[in-house]
Amino acid sequence: MVRSRGRKPECRAAFGLLAAALVAPPPALGATEWQIRPFAGVTFGGGTTLNDPDLAVGKPNLVLGVSGGLLGDIVGIEADVGHAPGFFQTGDGTLVSSSRVTTFTGNVIVGLPRRATEYSLRPYFVGGLGVMRAHAVDSLGDAVPVDMTRPAFDLGGGLGGALSNRTGLSWELRYFRSFRGKVDPLGVGLERLSFWRANMAVVIRL
């Protein structure tokens, strides 16, 4: 059975860094705006040392979520939450009856100045720290469950464009990876989970 004993100090540290990133005023924000970005996308290319009887981690899976934060002319900060139901399942429910992976990260965004991309798509880079939660229950009930909560990081980039003064669209690609935990007796080596996320978001400017 996978447990996460001894993870609390690392999780507290990750939460502390996340909170500091979201509360501290970032440098060089310039003219700022608040944004909310609900998104839908897909996870893919995953890898793990956790128990994965369906071999589903590397396959495409739906992900939904929302991000939001304060963006300036070049630098911004955001909080991002993503939820991927059925992450450890292939669809037939033979070996895994329910599963999910949830990520919560606080990030720094760096983009090209608005004046350089006023009438075109604006590229940006994003990266930060947070927490990854993975859970799965096998079809036998609770014989070989997955139950992991670990500090994690994300890194990626995207393109954003305006539809109007208040709305827009963005497309992103991010890589998520948990920091290694204790040895998983049902997996291979130390607890670890990683995957890519591609998504499209509706940008709402407040």
C-alpha atoms as a printed R data frame, in Angstrom:
    type eleno elety resid chain resno       x      y       z
1   ATOM     1    CA   MET     A     1   0.000  0.000   0.000
2   ATOM     2    CA   VAL     A     2   1.401  3.379  -1.002
3   ATOM     3    CA   ARG     A     3   1.615  5.881   1.829
4   ATOM     4    CA   SER     A     4   3.246  9.287   2.003
5   ATOM     5    CA   ARG     A     5   4.718  9.390   5.511
6   ATOM     6    CA   GLY     A     6   7.422 11.958   6.066
7   ATOM     7    CA   ARG     A     7   6.163 14.219   3.307
8   ATOM     8    CA   LYS     A     8   4.807 16.980   5.564
9   ATOM     9    CA   PRO     A     9   7.974 19.145   5.893
10  ATOM    10    CA   GLU     A    10   8.500 19.165   2.119
11  ATOM    11    CA   CYS     A    11   4.830 19.890   1.455
12  ATOM    12    CA   ARG     A    12   4.865 22.735   3.971
13  ATOM    13    CA   ALA     A    13   7.948 24.151   2.249
14  ATOM    14    CA   ALA     A    14   6.263 23.929  -1.154
15  ATOM    15    CA   PHE     A    15   3.125 25.616   0.168
16  ATOM    16    CA   GLY     A    16   5.288 28.330   1.710
17  ATOM    17    CA   LEU     A    17   7.115 29.022  -1.548
18  ATOM    18    CA   LEU     A    18   3.820 28.993  -3.432
19  ATOM    19    CA   ALA     A    19   2.244 31.464  -1.010
20  ATOM    20    CA   ALA     A    20   5.297 33.723  -1.157
21  ATOM    21    CA   ALA     A    21   5.158 33.756  -4.966
22  ATOM    22    CA   LEU     A    22   1.487 34.724  -4.931
23  ATOM    23    CA   VAL     A    23   1.631 37.312  -2.126
24  ATOM    24    CA   ALA     A    24   4.925 39.055  -2.826
25  ATOM    25    CA   PRO     A    25   4.683 41.910  -5.375
26  ATOM    26    CA   PRO     A    26   6.689 40.862  -8.446
27  ATOM    27    CA   PRO     A    27   9.265 43.270  -9.874
28  ATOM    28    CA   ALA     A    28   8.814 45.205 -13.119
29  ATOM    29    CA   LEU     A    29   5.095 44.562 -13.484
30  ATOM    30    CA   GLY     A    30   4.426 48.005 -14.924
31  ATOM    31    CA   ALA     A    31   0.800 48.420 -16.039
32  ATOM    32    CA   THR     A    32  -0.984 45.397 -14.587
33  ATOM    33    CA   GLU     A    33  -4.243 43.541 -15.151
34  ATOM    34    CA   TRP     A    34  -6.025 40.685 -13.425
35  ATOM    35    CA   GLN     A    35  -6.869 37.637 -15.539
36  ATOM    36    CA   ILE     A    36  -8.896 34.460 -15.061
37  ATOM    37    CA   ARG     A    37  -8.320 31.608 -17.538
38  ATOM    38    CA   PRO     A    38 -10.595 28.530 -17.378
39  ATOM    39    CA   PHE     A    39  -9.088 25.810 -19.569
40  ATOM    40    CA   ALA     A    40  -9.572 22.356 -21.037
41  ATOM    41    CA   GLY     A    41  -6.872 20.152 -22.464
42  ATOM    42    CA   VAL     A    42  -5.105 16.836 -22.421
43  ATOM    43    CA   THR     A    43  -2.288 15.227 -20.441
44  ATOM    44    CA   PHE     A    44   0.141 12.963 -22.294
45  ATOM    45    CA   GLY     A    45   3.655 11.538 -22.261
46  ATOM    46    CA   GLY     A    46   3.511 10.665 -18.584
47  ATOM    47    CA   GLY     A    47   5.944  8.543 -16.632
48  ATOM    48    CA   THR     A    48   5.785  7.152 -13.112
49  ATOM    49    CA   THR     A    49   7.257  4.759 -10.593
50  ATOM    50    CA   LEU     A    50   3.820  4.377  -8.976
51  ATOM    51    CA   ASN     A    51   1.597  1.346  -9.398
52  ATOM    52    CA   ASP     A    52   0.041  1.662 -12.897
53  ATOM    53    CA   PRO     A    53  -1.627 -1.681 -13.775
54  ATOM    54    CA   ASP     A    54  -3.550 -0.238 -16.739
55  ATOM    55    CA   LEU     A    55  -0.368  1.353 -18.176
56  ATOM    56    CA   ALA     A    56  -2.443  4.494 -18.604
57  ATOM    57    CA   VAL     A    57  -0.082  7.215 -17.358
58  ATOM    58    CA   GLY     A    58   1.552  7.781 -20.741
59  ATOM    59    CA   LYS     A    59  -1.731  7.908 -22.679
60  ATOM    60    CA   PRO     A    60  -3.823 11.024 -23.439
61  ATOM    61    CA   ASN     A    61  -6.271 11.990 -20.718
62  ATOM    62    CA   LEU     A    62  -8.720 14.873 -20.275
63  ATOM    63    CA   VAL     A    63  -7.712 17.683 -17.922
64  ATOM    64    CA   LEU     A    64  -9.813 20.631 -16.738
65  ATOM    65    CA   GLY     A    65  -8.858 23.575 -14.600
66  ATOM    66    CA   VAL     A    66  -8.469 27.285 -14.096
67  ATOM    67    CA   SER     A    67  -5.608 29.702 -13.634
68  ATOM    68    CA   GLY     A    68  -5.555 33.327 -12.687
69  ATOM    69    CA   GLY     A    69  -3.298 36.048 -11.523
70  ATOM    70    CA   LEU     A    70  -1.795 39.470 -11.982
71  ATOM    71    CA   LEU     A    71  -0.004 40.164 -15.266
72  ATOM    72    CA   GLY     A    72   2.161 43.119 -16.159
73  ATOM    73    CA   ASP     A    73   3.848 44.325 -19.302
74  ATOM    74    CA   ILE     A    74   6.617 41.718 -18.970
75  ATOM    75    CA   VAL     A    75   6.363 39.863 -15.631
76  ATOM    76    CA   GLY     A    76   3.350 38.388 -13.839
77  ATOM    77    CA   ILE     A    77   2.307 35.869 -11.205
78  ATOM    78    CA   GLU     A    78  -0.447 33.242 -11.285
79  ATOM    79    CA   ALA     A    79  -2.062 30.372  -9.434
80  ATOM    80    CA   ASP     A    80  -2.939 27.298 -11.524
81  ATOM    81    CA   VAL     A    81  -5.183 24.348 -10.646
82  ATOM    82    CA   GLY     A    82  -5.564 21.353 -12.964
83  ATOM    83    CA   HIS     A    83  -7.663 18.210 -12.437
84  ATOM    84    CA   ALA     A    84  -7.323 15.057 -14.546
85  ATOM    85    CA   PRO     A    85  -9.998 12.438 -13.698
86  ATOM    86    CA   GLY     A    86  -9.308  8.869 -14.800
87  ATOM    87    CA   PHE     A    87  -5.561  9.510 -15.050
88  ATOM    88    CA   PHE     A    88  -4.622  5.888 -14.183
89  ATOM    89    CA   GLN     A    89  -7.434  4.310 -16.241
90  ATOM    90    CA   THR     A    90  -7.783  3.135 -19.837
91  ATOM    91    CA   GLY     A    91 -11.572  3.201 -19.863
92  ATOM    92    CA   ASP     A    92 -12.635 -0.412 -19.340
93  ATOM    93    CA   GLY     A    93 -12.330 -0.267 -15.527
94  ATOM    94    CA   THR     A    94 -10.945 -3.819 -15.381
95  ATOM    95    CA   LEU     A    95  -7.958 -3.093 -13.151
96  ATOM    96    CA   VAL     A    96  -8.506  0.457 -11.845
97  ATOM    97    CA   SER     A    97 -11.995  1.548 -10.826
98  ATOM    98    CA   SER     A    98 -11.327  5.256 -10.124
99  ATOM    99    CA   SER     A    99  -8.377  7.625 -10.269
100 ATOM   100    CA   ARG     A   100  -7.368 11.247 -10.542
101 ATOM   101    CA   VAL     A   101  -4.396 13.601 -10.511
102 ATOM   102    CA   THR     A   102  -4.644 17.195  -9.290
103 ATOM   103    CA   THR     A   103  -1.970 19.886  -9.460
104 ATOM   104    CA   PHE     A   104  -1.838 23.218  -7.683
105 ATOM   105    CA   THR     A   105   1.071 25.528  -8.543
106 ATOM   106    CA   GLY     A   106   2.099 29.135  -8.036
107 ATOM   107    CA   ASN     A   107   4.024 30.475 -11.014
108 ATOM   108    CA   VAL     A   108   5.972 33.369 -12.462
109 ATOM   109    CA   ILE     A   109   5.117 34.400 -16.044
110 ATOM   110    CA   VAL     A   110   7.554 36.221 -18.337
111 ATOM   111    CA   GLY     A   111   6.297 37.439 -21.722
112 ATOM   112    CA   LEU     A   112   7.208 39.789 -24.514
113 ATOM   113    CA   PRO     A   113   6.173 43.406 -23.877
114 ATOM   114    CA   ARG     A   114   2.638 44.179 -25.022
115 ATOM   115    CA   ARG     A   115   3.832 46.975 -27.295
116 ATOM   116    CA   ALA     A   116   5.882 44.418 -29.285
117 ATOM   117    CA   THR     A   117   2.901 42.102 -29.855
118 ATOM   118    CA   GLU     A   118  -0.039 44.530 -29.928
119 ATOM   119    CA   TYR     A   119  -1.664 43.062 -33.051
120 ATOM   120    CA   SER     A   120  -0.387 39.477 -32.878
121 ATOM   121    CA   LEU     A   121  -0.078 36.494 -30.551
122 ATOM   122    CA   ARG     A   122   1.994 37.158 -27.431
123 ATOM   123    CA   PRO     A   123   4.426 34.372 -26.422
124 ATOM   124    CA   TYR     A   124   5.292 33.802 -22.768
125 ATOM   125    CA   PHE     A   125   7.166 31.412 -20.494
126 ATOM   126    CA   VAL     A   126   5.834 30.103 -17.184
127 ATOM   127    CA   GLY     A   127   7.290 28.121 -14.300
128 ATOM   128    CA   GLY     A   128   6.790 27.552 -10.608
129 ATOM   129    CA   LEU     A   129   6.314 25.266  -7.625
130 ATOM   130    CA   GLY     A   130   3.367 23.611  -5.957
131 ATOM   131    CA   VAL     A   131   1.817 20.296  -5.014
132 ATOM   132    CA   MET     A   132   0.764 17.226  -6.994
133 ATOM   133    CA   ARG     A   133  -1.898 14.855  -5.657
134 ATOM   134    CA   ALA     A   134  -2.352 11.401  -7.242
135 ATOM   135    CA   HIS     A   135  -5.005  8.915  -6.184
136 ATOM   136    CA   ALA     A   136  -6.231  5.603  -7.616
137 ATOM   137    CA   VAL     A   137  -8.352  2.702  -6.382
138 ATOM   138    CA   ASP     A   138  -8.097 -0.735  -7.971
139 ATOM   139    CA   SER     A   139 -11.122 -2.801  -8.952
140 ATOM   140    CA   LEU     A   140 -10.637 -5.035  -5.897
141 ATOM   141    CA   GLY     A   141 -11.466 -2.094  -3.662
142 ATOM   142    CA   ASP     A   142  -8.271 -1.075  -1.876
143 ATOM   143    CA   ALA     A   143  -5.723 -3.840  -2.467
144 ATOM   144    CA   VAL     A   144  -3.073 -1.848  -4.368
145 ATOM   145    CA   PRO     A   145  -4.074  1.841  -4.149
146 ATOM   146    CA   VAL     A   146  -2.134  4.900  -5.240
147 ATOM   147    CA   ASP     A   147  -2.127  7.693  -2.674
148 ATOM   148    CA   MET     A   148   0.614 10.272  -3.214
149 ATOM   149    CA   THR     A   149   0.900 13.946  -2.313
150 ATOM   150    CA   ARG     A   150   4.245 15.453  -3.237
151 ATOM   151    CA   PRO     A   151   5.834 18.848  -3.880
152 ATOM   152    CA   ALA     A   152   6.067 19.435  -7.625
153 ATOM   153    CA   PHE     A   153   7.176 21.918 -10.261
154 ATOM   154    CA   ASP     A   154   5.868 22.984 -13.652
155 ATOM   155    CA   LEU     A   155   7.626 24.592 -16.604
156 ATOM   156    CA   GLY     A   156   6.374 25.585 -20.029
157 ATOM   157    CA   GLY     A   157   5.147 28.301 -22.314
158 ATOM   158    CA   GLY     A   158   2.270 29.496 -24.403
159 ATOM   159    CA   LEU     A   159   0.733 31.997 -26.785
160 ATOM   160    CA   GLY     A   160  -2.074 34.424 -26.011
161 ATOM   161    CA   GLY     A   161  -4.187 36.682 -28.188
162 ATOM   162    CA   ALA     A   162  -7.017 39.154 -27.661
163 ATOM   163    CA   LEU     A   163 -10.548 38.791 -29.007
164 ATOM   164    CA   SER     A   164 -11.745 42.030 -27.415
165 ATOM   165    CA   ASN     A   165 -10.746 44.414 -24.632
166 ATOM   166    CA   ARG     A   166 -12.063 41.927 -22.068
167 ATOM   167    CA   THR     A   167 -11.604 38.478 -23.613
168 ATOM   168    CA   GLY     A   168  -9.013 36.429 -25.410
169 ATOM   169    CA   LEU     A   169  -7.639 32.948 -26.006
170 ATOM   170    CA   SER     A   170  -4.412 31.236 -24.990
171 ATOM   171    CA   TRP     A   171  -2.687 27.957 -25.844
172 ATOM   172    CA   GLU     A   172  -0.180 26.350 -23.481
173 ATOM   173    CA   LEU     A   173   2.199 23.451 -23.111
174 ATOM   174    CA   ARG     A   174   3.521 22.649 -19.632
175 ATOM   175    CA   TYR     A   175   5.602 19.901 -18.055
176 ATOM   176    CA   PHE     A   176   4.701 18.771 -14.522
177 ATOM   177    CA   ARG     A   177   6.887 16.629 -12.292
178 ATOM   178    CA   SER     A   178   6.711 15.658  -8.651
179 ATOM   179    CA   PHE     A   179   9.792 15.631  -6.466
180 ATOM   180    CA   ARG     A   180  10.829 12.125  -5.512
181 ATOM   181    CA   GLY     A   181   9.381 10.601  -2.376
182 ATOM   182    CA   LYS     A   182   9.919  7.386  -0.491
183 ATOM   183    CA   VAL     A   183  10.287  3.956  -2.090
184 ATOM   184    CA   ASP     A   184   6.966  2.709  -3.487
185 ATOM   185    CA   PRO     A   185   6.654 -0.996  -2.539
186 ATOM   186    CA   LEU     A   186   4.172 -1.579  -5.379
187 ATOM   187    CA   GLY     A   187   6.014  0.444  -7.998
188 ATOM   188    CA   VAL     A   188   9.595  0.799  -9.194
189 ATOM   189    CA   GLY     A   189  11.921  2.938  -7.076
190 ATOM   190    CA   LEU     A   190  11.103  6.225  -5.361
191 ATOM   191    CA   GLU     A   191   7.619  7.739  -5.735
192 ATOM   192    CA   ARG     A   192   7.564  9.949  -8.826
193 ATOM   193    CA   LEU     A   193   5.026 11.135 -11.396
194 ATOM   194    CA   SER     A   194   5.495 13.377 -14.422
195 ATOM   195    CA   PHE     A   195   3.463 14.343 -17.489
196 ATOM   196    CA   TRP     A   196   2.878 17.004 -20.132
197 ATOM   197    CA   ARG     A   197  -0.249 19.150 -20.306
198 ATOM   198    CA   ALA     A   198  -1.503 20.878 -23.464
199 ATOM   199    CA   ASN     A   199  -4.532 23.106 -23.066
200 ATOM   200    CA   MET     A   200  -6.582 25.926 -24.516
201 ATOM   201    CA   ALA     A   201  -7.995 28.641 -22.248
202 ATOM   202    CA   VAL     A   202 -10.504 31.459 -22.444
203 ATOM   203    CA   VAL     A   203  -8.857 34.606 -21.086
204 ATOM   204    CA   ILE     A   204 -11.095 36.936 -19.072
205 ATOM   205    CA   ARG     A   205  -9.579 40.322 -18.213
206 ATOM   206    CA   LEU     A   206 -10.952 41.933 -15.071
